[in-house]
Amino acid sequence: MSVTTTPFPVATEAAAPPSVQRVGVIGSGTMGAGISELCATRGLSVTLAVSRRPSLAAAPARIAAALDRRVQRGRLTATERRAALARIAVTDDLAALADRELIIEAAPEDRELKKALFSRLGQVTDDSTILASTTSAISITQLAAVTARPERVVGVHFFNPVVALPLVELVATLRTPPAVTARVAAFVTTGLGKQQIPVTDRSGFVVNALLVPYLLAAIRMVESGGGSAETVDRAMELGCAHPMGPLKLADLIGLDVVTAIAGALYEEFKQPLYAAPPTLLRMVESGLLGRKTGRGFYTY
Ligand SMILES: NC(=O)c1ccc[n+]([C@@H]2O[C@H](COP(=O)([O-])OP(=O)(O)OC[C@H]3O[C@@H](n4cnc5c(N)ncnc54)[C@H](O)[C@@H]3O)[C@@H](O)[C@H]2O)c1
């Protein structure tokens, strides 16, 4: 009997995945504006889809103001600012995203809204487009399931502020082929200059599953008279060298976003540490959402 063996594995050069040049972004809030700005300053073409007519003018103005701040701080030249803005087109028609290689959904953290968007995206795009969500806690698998092409759907969980923070959690589902994940990983690293960490599709991924219970515990501490927001924040800033205390951070993230993530974590794991405390719920019901509305645990 003759046995043929391969003496050593032959190193084959894996072909680099094709780079992403045309990006679509949905939503021009905290994350969508930041992701659009980042992509445009990295030389990528961006089509930004908004849901309300006033945002057609407000979204580019918001991004222009963010770019202005970077020019003032000497981090960008006026020429780079102009070039970046020229790479962004704004639309209120999702069908205008049909030519995009990658679409990043950054609409509010509302499962039914996101499902409706992914269902529509599945209709207006074909196999050449990868669909991504920057959801913090909603199952990517559920979003993938409502499209006609679940194997083209991933999660790209950016952090706020998008331009400054280096991490993107990259979420593949059980149906995402390695080639799709590799292409998105290359977009994040080579295209955007960020670092990616592969994470499992479970609510909160890694960072929020650890961070949100901490924020909720800090809110419970304020609620139960354990200290004011300022005291709790100063304690964590000075005692643990955190750059920002938990109440300031919750205000920065958005109290509605924190509540939505807590709800999704609670739904998935059914553990009390994920339950939003009443103070947080009342603040959100009152429209006190943090920095974005001018008032949360602090006034801005
Ligand atoms: N804020 C954070 O720190 C943070 C960090 C990481 C991920 N996320 C996630 O990113 C997503 C967006 O969060 P955000 O903080 O930017 O929210 P946001 O409320 O600031 O922005 C959402 C934007 O989407 C728009 N919108 C609503 N419906 C739309 C539709 N059908 N089509 C297009 N736009 C629509 C809203 O008008 C708003 O401008 C959420 O899933 C959130 O969980 C947020």
The ligand as an ORCA input file, in Angstrom:
! r2SCAN-3c Opt
* xyz 0 1
  N     -24.213     56.457     21.125
  C     -23.274     55.558     21.348
  O     -22.373     55.761     22.194
  C     -23.229     54.291     20.543
  C     -22.035     53.555     20.499
  C     -21.989     52.399     19.716
  C     -23.112     51.987     19.004
  N     -24.267     52.710     19.109
  C     -25.415     52.235     18.343
  O     -25.478     52.990     17.144
  C     -26.849     53.138     16.743
  C     -27.172     54.608     16.594
  O     -26.980     55.227     17.851
  P     -26.819     56.809     17.972
  O     -26.280     57.062     19.341
  O     -26.101     57.358     16.782
  O     -28.355     57.267     17.924
  P     -28.938     58.731     17.575
  O     -30.271     58.760     18.182
  O     -27.934     59.781     17.923
  O     -29.036     58.708     15.975
  C     -29.941     57.932     15.244
  C     -30.287     58.689     13.972
  O     -31.023     57.836     13.106
  C     -32.079     58.633     12.509
  N     -33.095     57.727     12.007
  C     -34.211     57.270     12.630
  N     -34.889     56.449     11.801
  C     -34.181     56.386     10.645
  C     -34.386     55.727      9.397
  N     -35.442     54.951      9.187
  N     -33.462     55.925      8.410
  C     -32.398     56.724      8.609
  N     -32.157     57.372      9.774
  C     -33.034     57.191     10.778
  C     -32.498     59.577     13.620
  O     -33.174     60.701     13.092
  C     -31.132     59.945     14.221
  O     -30.539     61.012     13.518
  C     -27.690     52.420     17.799
  O     -27.970     51.123     17.358
  C     -26.769     52.398     19.018
  O     -27.041     51.325     19.869
  C     -24.357     53.875     19.829
*
